[in-house]
């Protein structure tokens, strides 16, 4: 049986245990700054920084010396069970952490991993667009600071953990599998999209960012992501618009323009396609 939502107050923020069950637990941290001293857990730890915070992760591999890595959010990292680690967050951080037990990770390639894995959230969203929606739901759920039904949190947490793990290990390309964009080029392109979501973002412009012809780029992008560049861009526009509807009081017409939609009608059409709802229904969920 799942345990109820618990809020842990702290001098500079809080940790919220959103769900704790037999196979995994879900926590949310929101701090102006914080440090976690060196510690070790028996579960696999999957953490996602949801904002643009910079954190320093420190860990000790089983066969090596302590290592330090500066991570720029939004990013995700996996820490294998039994790995000593520490985390320093010098600035404001919003972070979801899933502690995954053997019952959850059974069947995933990640179970055999012995090294810490760090990857940008945008790159994982390219590999699996549904991760962007799930991360948005977590951001909304946590910012509301209200109690949610444990079954709802469990379902979102289970989906997020499953999709993150699968996306993190999609980089293993089979010999007979078509090769798309390199991770470096893909990261550069998706970063450009995030930074210019309100612009036209035509195929030719994205091809120039990738350094290849537009036709070649379109084909390789779809091999890498399973989506055409246009569909991916529209999904990211929907995700950004959803965030603005939930976190600001801007009018729909203004949000549509900021997110690159020609008008609010087109935005509503893509909301129906991707979220099966109207923008006004998302706005209605905004905390008062």
N, C-alpha and C positions, 0 to 999 in steps of 0.2 A: 504494500500500500504506500502511495506517495505521501510525503510529509508536506505540511502547509508552507506557504510562503513565509520567509523570515527576513527581517530587516536588521542588519548589524550597523549601528551608528558608529561613526568615527569622528575624530577631531577635524579632519580635513576632507571628509567625504563619507562614503558608505560602501559596504558590500551587501548585496542582496542575494540570498539564496532563493532562486526562483523555483527550483524543483530539485528533489532528491529522490531517486528511485533505486531499484536493484541494480540496473545496468549502467546508469550514468546520472550525473547531477549537473545542474546549470546554475552558474553564478553571474552576477553583473556587478562590476566595480565602476565607481564614478568618483574620482578624486582630483583635487586641485594639484596635488603632487603626492607621491607615496613611494615607499621602498618595501620590497619583500626580501627579507634576509635569506641566506642560503638554506635550502630545504629540499627534501626529496619526497615524492609521492609514489604510491604503489599503482596508481592509475595512469593511463595515457592522459596527457593534458593538452587540450586543443583550445587556444586562445585567439580571439579576434579583436583587435583594436578598431573601433568603429569610427573614430574621429581622426584628425590629422596630427595626433600627438607623436612625439618622438620619444622612444623608450630605449633603454639599454638592457639587453638580455645577457645574462652570464650563466654558463653551464660547464660541467666537467664531463667529457666523454669517458666511457669505461676504460679506454686505453690511451688516455692522453691528459694534457694539462688543461687548466681552466681557459675558456675562450669567452671573448666579449664581442657582442654585435650590437650596433646601433640600428634600430628598426624605425622606419618612418611609416606611420599609419596613413590610411587604413591598411592593415596587414594581418596575416594569420601565421601562427607558428604552432608546431607540434613538438611536444617534449615527451620522449619515450618514458615509460615507467621506470623508476629506479634511478633516474638521472638527476644528480644534484644540480640545482639551479637557483638563480636569484634574479630579481627584476627591479630596475630603478626607473621611476616615472617622474622626471623633473617638472613636468607641466601637467595641465589638465588632461585626464585620460578617461575615455569611456570604453570599457572592455567587457566582452562576454567570454566566459571560460566554461568549457565543458570538461568534466573529469570522467573519462571513459573506462569502464571496467572490462574485463575479459569477455563478459557476456555480450557487450556491445561491439567490441572490435573483432570478434571472431569472424573470420572470412575475409577480412581486409588485408591487402598487401602490407599496410602500414604496421601490422602486428610484428612483422619481422624487422622493422626499421630499428637501427641502433643509434641513429644520429638525429640531432635536432634539425627540423626542417622549417624554413621561413620563406613565405611567399606573399607578394602583394595581393590584397583583396581584389583589386581590379583585374588582375591576371586570372584569378580563380573565377571571377564573374564571366570573363570571356570564355573560359572552358565550360562553365555551367551557369547560364543566365539566371536560373532559379535562385542561386545563392544571393544575388542582389536583392531579390524580393524578400527572402528570409532575413537577411541582415536588416533590411528596412523594417520588417515586423518587429525584430528585437529592439531596434532603436526606438520605435514607437512605444512598444510595451514597457520598456524600462523608463523612458522619459515621463510616462504618465504617472509613475510612482503610486500605482494602485494595485490591489490584490487581484490576481487573475486565477481562474480555475486551473488546478494542477494538471488536469488532462490536456488543456489547451497548451500550456507551457511545455508539457512533455512532448506533445506532437511536434511543435515547432522546434524544440531542441533536438529531437531525434532526426528530423528532416535535415536541419542545419548540419549536425554532426556527420550524417551519412553523405550529404552532398559535398561537404568540405573535404572529407577524407578521399572520396572518389576523385574529386577534381585535383587534389594535391598530387595524386599518383597517376594522372592521365599523361604525364610527361614521358612515361615509359613507352616509346614507340616501337611497335613490332616491325620486323624486317619487311613484311609485306604491306605495311600501312603507308598510305600516302603522307608525305611530309609537307607541312604547312610552313608558316612563318616561324622564324627562330623566336625563342622566348624574349630575347633582347628587343627585336623588332616589334613583336606583339605588345610588349610592355610599353614601348614608345608610342605606339599607335593608340592603345587604350588610354594612356595618360593624356595624349593630345585630345582625345574625345572628351574625357572628363573635364579638361581645362577649357574646352571651347564648345560645351554642350549647347550653347545658345546660338552658335554660328551655323552656316548651311551644311558644313561637313560633307561636301560632295566626294564622290569616289575618287576623282582625280586628285583632290587635295589630300586625302588619306593616303593615296598611292605615293605622293611626293614625300609625306612624312615617313613612309616605309622605305622610300628610296627605290621603288620599282614602278612599272607601268600600272595604270589603273586596272586594266583587264587581268593582268597577272596577280595584282594585289587582291582583287575580289575573289579569285579562285583560291589563293593560298589562305586568305582570311577564313573562308568557309571551311576549308580542310581543318584549320586550327580550332575553330569554335563551333562548327556545325550550323552557323548562322551567316546570312549574307551581311555585309557591312551595314546596309540600310536597316535591316531588322535589328541588329545589335544596337545601332545608334538610337533607334526609336525606343527600344526597351530601356536604355539608359536615360532617355528623356522622360519616360514615364516614371522611372524610379526617382529622378530628381524632382519632378513635379509633385510626386506623392510626398516627398520629404518636405517641400515648401508648403504644401497644403496643410500638413500636420504641424509644422513648426513656426509658420508665419501667418500673418493676417492679410497677406497680399491677395488681390483679386485674381480670379481665374484667368482673365485676359492677360494680366501682367505676368503671371506664372507661365502661361503658354508661351509668351514672347521670350522670357528668360531661359526657357528650356528648349527653344528652337522650333516650336510648333508655329505654323503660319497663323493659326487662330485657335480659339478655345474649342471650336467644333472639331477640328482635327485632333486636338488633345483628347477630347472626350471619346472620339472614335478609337484611339489607341488604348485608352483606359478600359473601354469595354472589351477590346481584344485581349489585353494582357492581364487585367485584374478582374474582369467580369463585373465591373461596377462603374458608376459615374464619378467624376471628380468631386461633385457635391457630397457624395456618400463618404469619401475620404475626409473631406473638410469637416463633416459632422462628427468625426471621431477625434478631432483636435481637442486637447484638454482646455478647459475654460480658464 
